[in-house]
Amino acid sequence: MCFQTFMKILTGILSIVFLILGIALMIVGFILQFGKDVLVKYLEAYTNELNEYLKAAGAQFNVSDYIGYLPSITGNVPVVFIVMGAVMAVVGIIGLVAICKENKCALTIYIIILAVLIVGQLTLVIVYYAARDTFSARAREYMQQTIDTKYTGYNNTNMETVLWNVFHMSLSCCGINNGSDFLSSTTWPRYVNYSGKYYDSVAYPLTCCKLTNWTACLNTNHTDAAYSNWNIGCYNLIDRINIVYAALGTAAVLLLQVLILDFSVHLCRKAGEKDI
């Protein structure tokens, strides 16, 4: 009896955690879609340093001016977050009701839903890793398109430019594979007016310079690795970060669901014994 109560409490706690995760995912989705003020405050923490350096080049931008471009970058991601969060929240609520009632029928429905979710997530993970090269190639192609047709240097006239400059400075990298990705850019002006000095035929973007000494970087035209990150690509760094967080997040959610499923099956069996 004590073990049965313990299992019920533990399964209930895990279901509450699942519910909270669903609500959190929904909140992130709504913020991305509708929370302009929240996004501005969050992004300013990453762009203030960029702004300070750009002032010396006579450029400056306001994060709030670019939030309107965010939907074109994130696409349907906010909607996906909202839908996934809603599904997780509903499943969590169903689980809590089923566990509290200790009803075999309700627990069976809960178990089936959890099993479907687990199989679905495992399928998505398998498909992703099986076609990872395809996804990677498409991502690189899209990123190259933003460099070729959207990137405008340090003037920051669009969201793509802001994101590339933030990537360069926060990750200490340059371009997708390296700075040569900018050689095909048709929108990036290859000159810089920095600290009162004019630099013509600049090899790579100003933000590819290391933060320690932009002047030395420009004076050597990115040829000295001590002052430039031109030979360090951003894609692998971004991909590595995404894989770590995605892998940890997916593993945590799957483990949580498997534990809930296992405990729910046990409770369902006990509920069935009561009905006999």
Secondary structure as the mmCIF struct_conf table of DSSP 4:
data_model
#
loop_
_struct_conf.conf_type_id
_struct_conf.id
_struct_conf.beg_label_comp_id
_struct_conf.beg_label_asym_id
_struct_conf.beg_label_seq_id
_struct_conf.end_label_comp_id
_struct_conf.end_label_asym_id
_struct_conf.end_label_seq_id
HELX_RH_AL_P HELX_RH_AL_P1 CYS A 2 PHE A 34
HELX_RH_AL_P HELX_RH_AL_P2 LYS A 36 LYS A 55
TURN_TY1_P TURN_TY1_P1 ALA A 56 GLY A 58
HELX_RH_3T_P HELX_RH_3T_P1 VAL A 63 ASP A 65
TURN_TY1_P TURN_TY1_P2 TYR A 66 TYR A 66
HELX_RH_3T_P HELX_RH_3T_P2 ILE A 67 TYR A 69
HELX_RH_AL_P HELX_RH_AL_P3 LEU A 70 THR A 74
TURN_TY1_P TURN_TY1_P3 GLY A 75 ASN A 76
HELX_RH_AL_P HELX_RH_AL_P4 VAL A 77 LYS A 101
TURN_TY1_P TURN_TY1_P4 GLU A 102 GLU A 102
HELX_RH_AL_P HELX_RH_AL_P5 LYS A 104 ALA A 130
TURN_TY1_P TURN_TY1_P5 ALA A 131 ALA A 131
HELX_RH_AL_P HELX_RH_AL_P6 ARG A 132 THR A 149
TURN_TY1_P TURN_TY1_P6 LYS A 150 LYS A 150
TURN_TY1_P TURN_TY1_P7 GLY A 153 TYR A 154
BEND BEND1 ASN A 155 ASN A 155
BEND BEND2 ASN A 158 ASN A 158
HELX_RH_AL_P HELX_RH_AL_P7 MET A 159 LEU A 171
TURN_TY1_P TURN_TY1_P8 SER A 172 SER A 172
BEND BEND3 GLY A 175 ASN A 178
HELX_RH_3T_P HELX_RH_3T_P3 GLY A 179 SER A 184
BEND BEND4 THR A 186 THR A 187
BEND BEND5 ARG A 190 ARG A 190
STRN STRN1 TYR A 191 TYR A 194
TURN_TY1_P TURN_TY1_P9 SER A 195 GLY A 196
STRN STRN2 LYS A 197 ASP A 200
BEND BEND6 SER A 201 SER A 201
BEND BEND7 ALA A 203 TYR A 204
HELX_RH_3T_P HELX_RH_3T_P4 LEU A 206 CYS A 208
STRN STRN3 CYS A 209 CYS A 209
TURN_TY1_P TURN_TY1_P10 LEU A 211 THR A 212
HELX_RH_AL_P HELX_RH_AL_P8 TRP A 214 ASN A 219
TURN_TY1_P TURN_TY1_P11 THR A 220 HIS A 222
TURN_TY1_P TURN_TY1_P12 ALA A 225 TYR A 227
STRN STRN4 SER A 228 SER A 228
TURN_TY1_P TURN_TY1_P13 TRP A 230 ASN A 231
BEND BEND8 ILE A 232 ILE A 232
BEND BEND9 CYS A 234 CYS A 234
HELX_RH_AL_P HELX_RH_AL_P9 TYR A 235 ASP A 275
#
